[in-house]
Amino acid sequence: MTAKRTRGRPAHDDILTPAEWRVVEAVRHGQTNRAIAARLGVSADAVKYHVGNALAKLGFDSRAALRRWDGVRAGSAMGQRKCTMETALALGPIGQIARSVRDIGAARHFYGEMLGLKHLYSFDKLAFFDCGGVRLFLSEGEGGDSEAILYFRVAAIHRAAETLTARGVAVTHAPHMIHRHDDGTEEWMAFFSDNEDRPLALMEQIPPAAI
C-alpha cells in the first residue's frame, strides 16, 4: 500500500516562506514592487501578494515597518552565528562606494577596460569592481548623477544598528541580506541617515561557516 500523497506546498520551519523572504529582503533594501518583480522574474501582483502575506504574518501595517524589521531567516549564516552582547560599535574602513549609472554595459567597459579596475562580479544590472580593497558598486538606474553612498564595514551589523539607534541615529532600513554568493557567503547591509538626511550604510560579509 502506497503512502497517501500530501497536496499543497511543503511546510516551512520559518516565519516566512522562501519566496516571502526574497521579497522582504528586497523591500528592506528600499526597492519598489516593480523593481523587485523585474529582479526576481515574477509579476508585480506576485510581489504585492508576498508583501501582503509578510505584513499579515508579522503584524505590520506598512512597508515602512517592514523596512525597520530586523528579522533573520532561519538557516542563514547570520542566523547561525552567535553575536556577543558586548560587541562595541566600531565603524571599520570604507568597504564599498555605490554609484548609479545610466548604462551598466557602458559603465562596465569604462571602469573595467578603460580605467583598468579589477572586475569582481556582476548580476542583474549591477557590477562590482575592486579599487585597492574598496569595492565600487555600480547600479543601472535613472539617477546617473546621484550622490555616492558610503558603506562602512562592521563586525556585527545588528549590534551596530542597535547602537546607532540608541544614539539617536535614524536607521531607515534594518539589517538585511541582499545577496548570497555561490560559495554561500552572505552580503548584509543596513541604511541610516546622516545629519542632513543623506543615506549612509553599514555592511558585513558572513561566511557560510560562521557560527
N, C-alpha and C positions, 0 to 999 in steps of 0.2 A: 504494500500500500504506500503510495507516494505521499509526501507531506503536502499539506494544503499551502498553496502559494498565497502570500500576503500581497494585497494590492496597495498601491499608493507609494509615496516616497519613503525611503528609509528614515528611521528615527535619528535625530541628532542629539548629541550629549552637550550641546551648547545652547546659549540663549537665542542665538540667531543661526539661520541656515547658512551654508557656504555662500549661496547667491546673495543673501541679505548682507553678509559681512562684506562682500566685494563692493556692493553699492554703498554701504555705510562708510567704509573707509574712504571712498571717493567723495562722499558728502562731507566728511570731516576734513578732507583736503581742500574743500571750497569749490568743488566742481558742480556745475548745473546738471539737471537731468539730461539735457540734450548732449552735453559733453560726456557724461557717464555712459549713455546709450551708445555713442559713437565708439568709445574706448572698449566697451565690453561686447560690442556687436549684437546688441539687443534693441528692442523698441523702447521709445520714451515711456510708453504706457507700462512696460515691464518694470522699468526703473521706478516709476511712480508707485507701482504696486508694492515693490520691495521696501521702498521708503515708508509707505503707509503701514506695512506689517511691522517694520522695525520700531516705528514710533509707538504703535499699539503695545508691542511686547515690552518695551522699555518704560512705558507710561509717560512719554513725552508728547508735547502738543505742538512742537515746531522744529524746523530744521536747525534753528539756532541752538536749541537744547541738544540736538544730536551732535552738532559740531563740538560742543563743550563736553560731551560724554567721553570718559577715558577708559572705556571697557576694552578688554583684550580677549581676542578669540582663543578658545580652548585649543591646545595642541600646538600653538605657535611657539617659536623660540623665546619670545618675550614672556609668554605666559609660563614657561617652564623655568625661567631664570629667577633666582632668589635675590631680591634687592634688599640691601640693609637699610634700615630706617635712619642710620647715622650718616648716610651719604650726603655730603655737603654740596651745595651748588658751586660748580666751577665751570664757567664757560671756557671751553678749550679753544684751540685755534679755529680760524675760519675754515670750515670743511667744504663749503660749497657756495658758489655765487650763481644766481639764476638770472637769465636774461630772456626776454621774449623776442622772437624773430618772426618775420612775415613769411619766410620760405625756408623750411627746415633743410631741404636738399641743398639750396644755395648756401645756407649757413654752414652746413657740414663741409662743403667744398672749401669755403673761405677759411674757416677755423682749422680744418684738418690739412688741406692741401696747400693753401696759400700761407697760412701762419705757421704750419708745421706742428700744431698741437697733437698730442697723442690721443687718438680716438679710443674711448673706453668701451662704450656700448650704445646702442640705440634701440628704441622700441616706440611704437605708435608714432607720434610726431614730436618725439623727444630725442635729444642727442647729448652725450656726456663726453667731456674731454678733460685730460689731466693738465693742470697748469702748475707744474712743480710741486705737486702734493695737494693743491687746492682743486676741487672739482668744479668745472664750468658746466652748468646745466642750461641747455637751450631748449625752448619750447615754442612751437609754432602757434601764433595767435594774432589777434587783431592789433594788440598794442606793441608793435615792434620797437617803439621808442620809450617803453615803460621803464620805470626806475628799477635798478637791480635789487634783489633781495639777498641779504647776508644770512647764511646758515651757520650757527655755532655748534661745534661738536660738544657733546656732553657724555658723561659716563652712565647716567641713569636718567633717562628722559622724563619719566613720570615724576620722579622726585624733583627734578629741575623745574618742571612746570608747576608743581605744587608750591615750591619755594617762591617762584616768581609771583604766583597768585597771592601768596601770603604777604608779599612786599607791596602789593597794590598794582602790579603789572597786569594789563589786560591780556590774558591768554584767550585768543579768539578761536583757536582750533586745537582741541585736546590732542595729546599724543596718539598717533595712528600709524598703522603700517601702510605704506603707499606702494611698496613693491617687494617681491620675493625673487631673488636671483636663482639661476639654475642650480647653484650649489646649496641653496637653502638659506643663504644669508638674507636677513630681513632689513629693509630700509624703513626706519621710523622717523617721523617728523612731527613737529608741533609749531604753531604760529602764534606770535604775540605782537603787540603794537608798541612802538616807541612813544616818546612824549609828544610827538607831532602826528600821531595816529598813522604812521607808516609801518608796513609789515616787516618783521624780522622772524627768524625761525631757529628752532633747535633741531638737531639731527643726531641720530645714533644708528650704528650698524650692529645688528645682533647676529652672531654666527650661529649656525644650526646646532652646534654642540654646547652652546651656552646654557648653563643650568644654575 
